[in-house]
């Protein structure tokens, strides 16, 4: 079975996804993410099944969308645009940054 990577157009910001993606060793892994920002070659995601860190995930590493759920505006995570800017992620793969939805009382 031949696996192909997905493209930017197949993803939406402020949406939760369960994905199958290649890890740093090339092995297929399940991944739960919240997409914060879509850039031309990669997306900035919050890892919802791990430590909640922001991570740069290349589209070419995603091989399958298992589930997709758009997040209502009142439950969305808020991060300043400057933190999510493409220029901040040129030499970075992860970033520890706390955020929560005001609706959730945090």
Rosetta silent file (secondary structure, phi, psi, omega in degrees, C-alpha in Angstrom):
SEQUENCE: XXXXXXXXXXXXXXXXXXXXXXXXXXXXXXXXXXXXXXXXXXXXXXXXXXXXXXXXXXXXXXXXXXXXXXXXXXXXXXXXXXXXXXXXXXXXXXXXXXXXXXXXXX
SCORE:     score description
SCORE:     0.000 S_00000001
   1 L     0.000  126.144 -177.688    0.000    0.000    0.000 S_00000001
   2 L   -91.118  128.480  178.213    1.483    3.319   -1.064 S_00000001
   3 L  -101.398  137.018  176.453    1.123    6.219    1.383 S_00000001
   4 L  -120.492  155.401  179.653    1.046    9.795    0.160 S_00000001
   5 L   -85.630  161.018 -179.149    1.299   12.998    2.137 S_00000001
   6 L   -94.504  167.513 -177.643   -1.484   15.529    2.449 S_00000001
   7 L  -111.154  162.535 -179.326   -1.555   19.145    1.257 S_00000001
   8 H   -54.523  -39.785 -176.022   -2.214   22.446    3.040 S_00000001
   9 H   -62.806  -14.719 -178.337   -5.639   22.783    1.392 S_00000001
  10 H   -88.208    0.284 -177.293   -6.865   19.699    3.270 S_00000001
  11 L  -121.264  156.777  177.538   -6.569   21.407    6.678 S_00000001
  12 L  -131.569  143.416  174.946   -8.392   24.234    8.481 S_00000001
  13 L   -67.636  159.276  177.898   -7.292   26.500   11.331 S_00000001
  14 L    54.982   41.604  179.307   -9.080   26.260   14.690 S_00000001
  15 E  -134.352  141.067  175.371   -9.922   22.622   14.061 S_00000001
  16 E   -92.485  137.357  179.892   -9.054   19.492   16.039 S_00000001
  17 E  -131.453  145.292  163.059   -7.674   16.554   14.092 S_00000001
  18 E  -107.046  123.631 -172.837   -6.746   12.978   14.768 S_00000001
  19 E  -125.468  161.678  162.905   -4.010   12.162   12.271 S_00000001
  20 E  -110.500  122.841 -176.660   -1.633    9.457   11.201 S_00000001
  21 E  -139.381  157.464  176.462    1.767   11.069   10.742 S_00000001
  22 E   -81.082  132.320  175.653    5.403   10.096   10.386 S_00000001
  23 L   -82.658 -174.607 -177.156    7.505   10.715   13.500 S_00000001
  24 L   -63.150  -18.115  177.770   11.137   11.868   13.454 S_00000001
  25 L   -99.298    3.732  178.703   12.212    8.262   12.725 S_00000001
  26 L    86.218    3.856  179.022    9.763    7.821    9.846 S_00000001
  27 L   -84.956  145.829  178.652    7.393    5.515   11.777 S_00000001
  28 E   -75.683  130.735 -178.155    3.636    6.003   11.494 S_00000001
  29 E  -136.577  146.965  171.381    2.096    7.348   14.699 S_00000001
  30 E   -75.258  150.261 -176.725   -1.358    8.530   15.785 S_00000001
  31 E  -150.408  133.595  174.954   -1.482   12.216   16.670 S_00000001
  32 E  -111.695  122.752 -174.777   -4.157   14.505   18.149 S_00000001
  33 E  -137.201  158.400  170.705   -3.682   18.173   17.275 S_00000001
  34 E  -118.570  120.058 -176.037   -5.406   21.540   17.274 S_00000001
  35 E   -81.703  119.354  179.635   -4.314   23.605   14.256 S_00000001
  36 E   -88.879  -44.438 -175.419   -3.251   27.094   15.279 S_00000001
  37 E  -153.172  141.984  175.800   -1.852   28.418   11.972 S_00000001
  38 E  -106.245  121.614  175.178   -1.299   27.169    8.420 S_00000001
  39 L  -109.434  170.254 -176.356    1.931   28.232    6.707 S_00000001
  40 L   -56.530  -41.416 -175.079    3.015   27.324    3.146 S_00000001
  41 L  -108.939  -13.783 -176.280    5.168   24.287    4.092 S_00000001
  42 E  -155.809  163.459  175.959    4.028   23.403    7.614 S_00000001
  43 E  -116.312  151.127  175.246    1.335   24.031   10.178 S_00000001
  44 E   -98.649  120.352 -175.247    1.701   25.156   13.775 S_00000001
  45 E  -124.325  152.466  169.729   -0.299   22.786   15.971 S_00000001
  46 E   -97.067  126.271  179.991   -0.994   22.348   19.670 S_00000001
  47 E   -77.703  103.520 -174.608   -0.366   18.752   20.675 S_00000001
  48 L   -83.751  -11.863  179.825   -3.602   17.898   22.487 S_00000001
  49 L  -105.572    5.275 -178.822   -2.631   14.338   23.405 S_00000001
  50 L  -127.613 -124.227 -174.315    0.770   15.153   24.887 S_00000001
  51 L   -90.709    0.120  179.755    2.182   18.145   26.740 S_00000001
  52 L    79.421    9.376 -179.802    0.198   20.847   24.927 S_00000001
  53 L   -70.341  157.107  172.651    3.314   22.347   23.340 S_00000001
  54 E   -83.521  135.775 -175.707    3.188   24.178   20.034 S_00000001
  55 E  -136.975  141.619  173.621    4.827   22.121   17.306 S_00000001
  56 E   -87.524  123.847 -178.378    5.673   22.693   13.662 S_00000001
  57 E  -123.062  116.515  179.309    4.260   19.820   11.600 S_00000001
  58 E   -71.740  138.298  178.891    5.156   19.539    7.920 S_00000001
  59 H   -58.200  -35.505 -177.577    2.268   18.631    5.635 S_00000001
  60 H   -64.711  -17.776  178.713    4.484   16.026    3.973 S_00000001
  61 H   -87.924   -9.324  179.576    4.635   14.099    7.284 S_00000001
  62 E   -94.617  125.235 -177.581    0.854   13.676    7.524 S_00000001
  63 E  -109.843  -17.324 -177.720   -0.450   10.630    5.678 S_00000001
  64 E  -158.741  137.467  169.769   -4.068   10.368    6.855 S_00000001
  65 E   -96.509  118.442 -178.899   -6.813   12.397    8.516 S_00000001
  66 E   -89.837  -43.039  179.176   -8.701   10.034   10.807 S_00000001
  67 E  -147.635  151.812 -178.163  -11.107   12.555   12.371 S_00000001
  68 E  -142.444  132.360  178.377  -11.793   16.274   12.047 S_00000001
  69 E  -145.047  116.076  177.756  -13.856   18.556   14.310 S_00000001
  70 E   -69.111  141.081 -177.160  -14.128   22.328   13.981 S_00000001
  71 L   -96.097  128.416  177.017  -13.895   24.124   17.331 S_00000001
  72 L   -58.923  148.739 -174.598  -16.610   26.688   18.202 S_00000001
  73 H   -53.797  -40.175 -177.497  -15.264   30.226   18.521 S_00000001
  74 H   -69.511  -13.927 -179.989  -15.842   30.420   22.293 S_00000001
  75 H  -107.593    6.804 -176.837  -13.681   27.294   22.832 S_00000001
  76 L   -77.269  148.404  173.943  -10.725   28.233   20.605 S_00000001
  77 L   -77.011  143.629  178.901   -7.183   28.648   21.904 S_00000001
  78 L  -119.197  123.761  177.543   -5.766   32.153   21.606 S_00000001
  79 L  -130.595  137.620  178.570   -2.089   32.793   20.898 S_00000001
  80 L   -57.052  142.303  179.868   -0.703   36.179   19.770 S_00000001
  81 H   -55.752  -35.604 -178.881   -0.160   36.403   16.006 S_00000001
  82 H   -61.630  -34.650  179.500    3.503   37.312   16.561 S_00000001
  83 H   -69.715  -33.860 -176.664    4.132   33.937   18.234 S_00000001
  84 H   -90.896   -3.106 -177.716    2.563   32.083   15.315 S_00000001
  85 L   -59.251  142.960 -178.489    4.277   34.134   12.572 S_00000001
  86 H   -57.126  -36.660 -178.805    6.163   32.099    9.993 S_00000001
  87 H   -63.103  -28.145  178.219    9.394   34.028   10.674 S_00000001
  88 H   -75.817  -14.098 -174.550    9.402   32.777   14.303 S_00000001
  89 H  -110.304    8.030 -179.796    9.298   29.159   13.149 S_00000001
  90 L   -60.122  -44.709 -176.701   12.127   29.108   10.573 S_00000001
  91 L  -114.869   23.443 -175.544   14.639   27.525   12.985 S_00000001
  92 L  -131.170  142.321  176.283   12.206   26.165   15.577 S_00000001
  93 L  -112.865  -26.580  179.068   10.213   22.944   15.805 S_00000001
  94 E  -140.219  159.664  178.621    8.561   23.308   19.225 S_00000001
  95 E  -153.356  129.325  174.406    7.604   26.035   21.662 S_00000001
  96 L   -84.942  117.896  179.864    6.240   25.847   25.193 S_00000001
  97 L  -150.454  123.452 -179.629    3.436   28.404   25.421 S_00000001
  98 L   -82.923  135.153  171.443    0.446   28.333   27.732 S_00000001
  99 L  -156.246  157.840  176.327   -2.949   29.258   26.367 S_00000001
 100 L  -154.669  170.781  177.368   -6.514   28.340   26.981 S_00000001
 101 L   -83.077  130.704  176.265   -9.960   29.346   25.936 S_00000001
 102 H   -57.639  -30.474  179.363  -11.445   32.214   27.988 S_00000001
 103 H   -62.901  -27.798 -177.283  -14.720   30.302   27.773 S_00000001
 104 H   -86.910    1.219  176.074  -13.143   27.457   29.740 S_00000001
 105 L    78.073   24.069 -178.828  -12.326   29.735   32.696 S_00000001
 106 L  -122.940    0.000    0.000   -8.546   29.572   32.356 S_00000001
